[in-house]
Amino acid sequence: MSLRGLAEVGARETVLVTGASTGLGLELARKLIRERYRLVLTARASSMARFSAGGILAGDHVILRPLDVTVASERAAVVAEVNDRWGGVDVLVNNAGVAYRAVVEHFREPEARAQMEINFHGPMELIRLVLPRMRERRRGRIINVSSVGGMMAMPTMALYSASKFALEGATESLWYEVHPWNIHVSLVQPGFIHSASFLNTRFTALSRQAAADPAAAYHGEYAHMDRLIARLMTRTGARPESVAAVIVRTMQRRRPPLRVPATWDAHVFAWLRRLLPRQLYHGVLYRSLPYVRAWGR
């Protein structure tokens, strides 16, 4: 690397963001462009056109790259390019993710594997790739975007919560492991965000069939939870911009905490878990489910 390149590396931190072409990732990209960073913004190849539609263009300090976090060759290629061009990733933001809607009876191994590959295995593999350079320089930041679903589970969302619980557990272990190298690790935990993203929730073949059939077992759970989630997602005051701002502040804190609730409901659930005995906590949440007395009939 040239002397000029080394000087520029010292002047700007390099931030790699996954799932940056839509929703929270796009809002984060817009905020980071206004800051003094080098940006590597990634999305699946099929979503790359969304960058220009969202006002994000490549430039001297912004590169746009296709990245499916489940594909090992694409993960390796992006990190290798950043290492060669800018000396390594200073901040990794694992934002890409999906959610499956299915009760436990209604998913099979392929769906479970897909959920875990996107929300857990992909992010952990990216972390593994960026850590050597961070350790060499004895600095770095890793931010994993988790969810309220990573601190509490909801019916019909078992797969999603399993993937976020796994991400939270591995991230907590990572916090201890890399602390001696001055590498900061944080979980940003959004709750319900005002958006139409719930419309992109994936159903399995069995869950879609049960959701459409009033006579099917679990139909009531799907119907009532769908309405509850839609209502919460469209009426909450939290916006993607505000959660993106929390991520930026976490990146810039000298000593960021391990867990960062990013919306008011995330704060509420975090306090409920701390204050209530576990049996009472689950009882309260169960009785709060919509029309729960009619379930199972």
N, C-alpha and C positions, 0 to 999 in steps of 0.2 A: 504494500500500500504506500502511496506517495506521502510526502510530508504534509501536503495540503489536505489529503484525505484524513491523515491522523489528526490534524488540527480541527477539521470539521467534526470528526467523531467526538472530540473533546467538547465541542461547542453544543452539540445537540444529542439528545438521547434518541435511540431508535425504538419505536413502539410497533409491535406486531399485534394486529387485531384480527380475530377470526369472526366470520359472520357479520362483516362490516357493511354490507350493501343494503340492509333493510332494518327497520325497527330500531331497537336500542343500539345496535352496532352502527347504523347509519348516523344516528344522532351523536354517538360518541366520536365518529370520524369527523363530523362537522365541527365539534368542539375542539378536537385535537389539532385540526388544521390551523386554527387560530392561535395555537400555542407554538412554542419553539421546540418542535420535535421533528424527527424523521419518521415517516409513517410507512408501514407496510400493511396495506388494507387488503384483506382477502375475502373471497366468497366462492361458492361453487361456480364452475364454469357457466352453468345455465343462468346464473344471477349476475354476471359481470356487467350486463347492460344497465343494471339498476344504479350503478355508480354515477354514470353521466346523467341519468334521469334525476338523480338526487343532488346534482350539482357538484359531484366529486370528480375531479380530473387529475390525471397523473402530472407530476412536475418534478423539479429538481429534488424536492424533499418528500415526495409522495410517490410510491409505487403501488400499483394495483396488480394483484396476482390471483389466478384461480387456485383455490385450495379446497378440496374435500377432505375434511379432517379425518375421515375414515380410510384414506388411501395413503399408504406408507410412502410411496414414491413421491407424491405431491408434498407431503409434510417435509420430507428430506430435502427436496429441491428448493422449497421456499427458504428454509433455514440455512441451507448451504449458500444460497445467493446472498442472503443478508450478511452472513459471516464474511463472505468474500468482498462484498461491496462496502459495508459499513462497519465491519469489525465484530458484529454480533448483535443479538437482541438485548436491549437494556430492560425493556418492559414487555412482558407477554400478557395479553388480555384474551383469555379463553372465553369467548362470548357465544360462539356457534352452538346451537342446540335445537332439539325438537322435543315434542311431547306426544306420547301415545295415550289414547283414552281406551281403557279396557279394565274390567274387573279381572281378578286372577284367573278365573275359569276361562276367560275369553282371549288369552294370548298364548302363543306357542313359542317355541325356541327361536325361530327366525325373527319374530318381532322383538323378543327380549334381547336378542343379540344386536339387532339394529339400534335399539334404544341405547344400549350400553356402549356400543361403538361410537356413537355420535356424542353422547353427553359425558362419557367417562374415559373410555380407552383413547379416543382421539386427543382430548386435552392432555391426558397424562403422557402420551407419547411426544407431544410437542414440548411439554415441560422437560422431558428427558433429553430432547435434542438441544434445547437452549441452555441447559444448566452448565455444561462444561465451560463455555465461554464466560458465563456469569461467575463461576467459581474462580477461574483464572484471574479475572479482574477484581474479584472480591466485592462485587456489587451487582444488584439486579432486583427486579420486582416481577412478581407473578401474581396476577389477579384472575381468579376463576369466578365467573358469573354463575352463582348458584341460584337459589330460589327459596321462597317460603316452603316450597315442596321439598327442600332439603333439610328443613327443621321439623316439619310435621307432614303427615300423609293425609290424603283425601280419598274417599272411595272413588273408584273408576280411574284412579291415577297411580296405580301401584307401580307400573313400569317406570314412570317419570320420577316418582319419589325414590325408587330404588337407585336410579342412576344418579340423582342429586345427593342422596345419602352417601353413596359410594364416593362421589367427588368430594364431599365435605370431609369424610373420614381420611381419605388419602391426602387431602390438602392439609389437614391438621397434623398428620405425621410429617409431611414435607416441611411445615413451619419449624418443627424441632430440628429436622435434619440439616437444613441449609442456613439456619440462623448464625452459626459460627462463621459463615462466609459473607455476612452482611447482606444476605438476600432476603428481601421482605416478601412475605406471602400473605395474601388476603383473599377472603371469600366475600364477594358482594352479594347480598341477599335481597333481591327485589320481591315484593309481594305482587298484588294485582296492579297492573299498569293499564291506563286508559288507552286501549288500542283494539284493533280487530284481529289480533294475532290468535285469539282462541279459535277463530274460524279455520286456522291452519293445523289444528290438532289432528293427528293421524288416528284413524280407527283401524282395528284389526278386522278381518273378515267376520269373525264371530261377534265382536262388539258392535259393528255396524248393523248386523242382522238383528241383534237384540234391541238396539236403540230404535229400530224402525218397526218392531213388532210389539204392539201393546200386550200381547199374550205371553211374551217371552219372560223367562226369569231374568231378573235384574233390569227389566225395562224401566221400572220406576226410578231406580237409581240413576240410570243414564239421563232420563228425561228431566228429573228434578235437579241433578247436578249441572246439566247443560244450562238450564235456565239460571241457576245461581251464579255460575261462572260468567255467563254472558252479562248478567246484571252487574256483577262486581267489576268486570273489565270495562264496562261502558260508563259506569257511574263514579268510579274512583277518581280522586283528584290527582293521583300520581300520573306523571307523563314520562315518556321515554327520555325527554330532555332533562328532567330532574334526576332520573336515575343515572344518565350519562354524566351529569355534573357530579354525582356522588363518586363515580368511578374516577373521574379526573382528580377530584380532591384526594381520594385514596392514593392515587399515583403520586401525588405531590406532597403527601404528609411525610415528615421525617421518620416517624415510627408508626406506621399504620397498624391498626389492630388486625387480628386474624379474621374476625367476623365483623361485617359492616352491614347492618340492616339498612335497606335503601328506601323503604317506603313506610308510611305510618303503620300499616297492618303488620309488616315484618317486625317492627318494634313491639307491637302488641303481643304477637305470638311468642316473641323471644322472652318477654316478661312473664307471660302466662306459664311458659315451660319452667321458668326459674322459681316462680312463686307458689304454684299449685302442686300438691302431691300428685304423682303420676296417675293414680287411679281416678282422682277427682278431675284432673286435666282431661283425660280421655272421655270421662262421663259427660263433662260439660260440652265438649266438642260434638260428641255423638248426639246429644239432645238438641244441639244447634243445627243439625242437618235438616234440610228442607223436607217436610212431610215424612220424616223418618218412620213414624208409626205405621205408615202405609206400605213401607218396603217389605218385601218378602210375602206379599199376599197375592 
